[in-house]
Amino acid sequence: MNIIETEYLDLELDNNDGSKIFLMDQIIEHFLPTFSREIEEKKNQLNINKEDLDKLRRDVTTGRTQLKDLITQIKKESLMTEIITETKSLIAYDVLYGASKHTVKNILSTLNKQTEEDLTQSLSTVKKLVRENLKK
């Protein structure tokens, strides 16, 4: 076995605790720059990862908002299509006259401006007119 000589002093047998502390301080001073550099690199990487995570969260929030808007738009368009289909059936049977014609005209004229709830209400009104007029 080869003995390697270093600049660090060996432990003194008389003051064993003090020598251990002194030796440990020397070892820590020797490796401290290496650990400090690695810790600093890890901190920088952690900060970069946090920034990336925040950016991804913002992107997800934006995407979620856009998706909700698209879903709402699709629901509205579906309701509008159904209203138009029901109205076409009324027109095909030539049963639109008087108050029902006025009601359907008002619904169709404001179709694009209505909210989803209003469209649902309008659809139920048109379906009611279809049931009443086509069962005759």
Wavefront OBJ file of the C-alpha trace (Angstrom):
o trace
v 0.000 0.000 0.000
v 1.331 3.396 -0.983
v 1.127 6.276 1.392
v 0.266 9.564 -0.235
v 1.586 12.649 1.387
v -0.697 15.664 1.385
v -0.450 19.180 2.714
v -2.933 18.347 5.453
v -1.621 17.610 8.882
v -2.328 14.281 10.489
v -4.279 14.018 13.688
v -2.422 14.643 16.873
v -2.936 11.942 19.408
v -2.966 14.296 22.414
v -5.737 16.672 21.313
v -7.796 14.312 19.213
v -11.041 16.354 19.077
v -9.315 19.616 18.145
v -7.256 17.856 15.490
v -10.366 16.291 13.968
v -12.062 19.674 13.776
v -8.958 21.261 12.256
v -8.623 18.467 9.689
v -12.328 18.706 8.811
v -12.039 22.478 8.344
v -9.136 21.945 5.946
v -11.083 19.356 3.963
v -14.136 21.621 3.784
v -12.002 24.572 2.627
v -10.497 22.359 -0.065
v -13.862 21.151 -1.462
v -15.919 24.300 -0.781
v -15.235 25.975 -4.165
v -16.375 22.839 -5.969
v -19.565 22.574 -3.929
v -20.238 26.309 -4.181
v -19.929 26.203 -7.961
v -22.271 23.190 -8.191
v -24.772 24.775 -5.807
v -24.727 27.986 -7.838
v -25.287 26.023 -11.065
v -28.185 24.150 -9.441
v -29.719 27.432 -8.223
v -29.452 28.933 -11.701
v -31.009 25.832 -13.253
v -33.781 25.901 -10.650
v -34.546 29.551 -11.466
v -34.621 28.742 -15.192
v -36.965 25.817 -14.511
v -39.256 28.049 -12.403
v -39.420 30.620 -15.200
v -40.190 27.890 -17.734
v -42.895 26.489 -15.456
v -44.477 29.931 -15.027
v -44.447 30.414 -18.808
v -46.038 27.004 -19.334
v -48.701 27.773 -16.727
v -49.528 31.022 -18.523
v -49.689 29.139 -21.822
v -52.000 26.511 -20.306
v -54.249 29.208 -18.838
v -54.408 30.998 -22.190
v -55.090 27.730 -23.995
v -57.798 26.777 -21.506
v -59.499 30.151 -21.948
v -59.364 29.836 -25.732
v -60.718 26.297 -25.543
v -63.624 27.383 -23.332
v -64.407 30.189 -25.774
v -64.354 27.757 -28.687
v -66.609 25.290 -26.857
v -69.077 28.081 -26.098
v -68.976 29.201 -29.724
v -69.571 25.641 -30.950
v -72.520 25.224 -28.582
v -74.005 28.510 -29.788
v -73.553 27.532 -33.431
v -75.128 24.144 -32.751
v -78.141 25.802 -31.138
v -78.411 28.259 -34.033
v -78.314 25.395 -36.526
v -81.030 23.565 -34.646
v -83.198 26.715 -34.498
v -82.776 27.214 -38.242
v -83.606 23.553 -38.914
v -86.775 23.759 -36.841
v -87.718 27.029 -38.547
v -87.221 25.417 -41.965
v -89.656 22.696 -40.986
v -92.229 25.363 -40.069
v -91.648 27.122 -43.377
v -91.886 23.846 -45.305
v -95.369 23.194 -43.933
v -96.370 26.833 -44.474
v -97.663 27.265 -40.932
v -95.931 30.553 -40.101
v -98.492 33.306 -39.808
v -99.597 35.894 -37.278
v -97.939 35.833 -33.852
v -95.858 32.739 -34.573
v -94.414 34.390 -37.706
v -93.558 37.499 -35.694
v -91.936 35.398 -32.937
v -89.813 33.408 -35.411
v -88.852 36.612 -37.242
v -87.651 38.193 -33.968
v -85.695 35.071 -33.037
v -83.999 34.861 -36.437
v -83.202 38.583 -36.576
v -81.370 38.467 -33.221
v -79.878 34.996 -33.631
v -76.211 36.089 -33.798
v -76.543 38.475 -30.866
v -78.084 36.039 -28.396
v -76.236 34.370 -25.549
v -76.192 30.608 -25.122
v -79.015 30.774 -22.572
v -81.099 32.967 -24.880
v -80.487 30.569 -27.748
v -81.651 27.661 -25.593
v -84.810 29.574 -24.738
v -85.348 30.497 -28.389
v -84.913 26.877 -29.433
v -87.514 25.739 -26.925
v -89.889 28.429 -28.233
v -89.390 27.319 -31.839
v -89.821 23.653 -30.873
v -93.031 24.560 -29.079
v -94.275 26.299 -32.234
v -93.368 23.237 -34.290
v -95.276 20.920 -31.915
v -98.318 23.196 -31.853
v -98.476 23.873 -35.579
v -97.510 20.476 -36.969
v -99.838 18.396 -34.811
v -102.860 20.054 -36.460
l 1 2 3 4 5 6 7 8 9 10 11 12 13 14 15 16 17 18 19 20 21 22 23 24 25 26 27 28 29 30 31 32 33 34 35 36 37 38 39 40 41 42 43 44 45 46 47 48 49 50 51 52 53 54 55 56 57 58 59 60 61 62 63 64 65 66 67 68 69 70 71 72 73 74 75 76 77 78 79 80 81 82 83 84 85 86 87 88 89 90 91 92 93 94 95 96 97 98 99 100 101 102 103 104 105 106 107 108 109 110 111 112 113 114 115 116 117 118 119 120 121 122 123 124 125 126 127 128 129 130 131 132 133 134 135 136
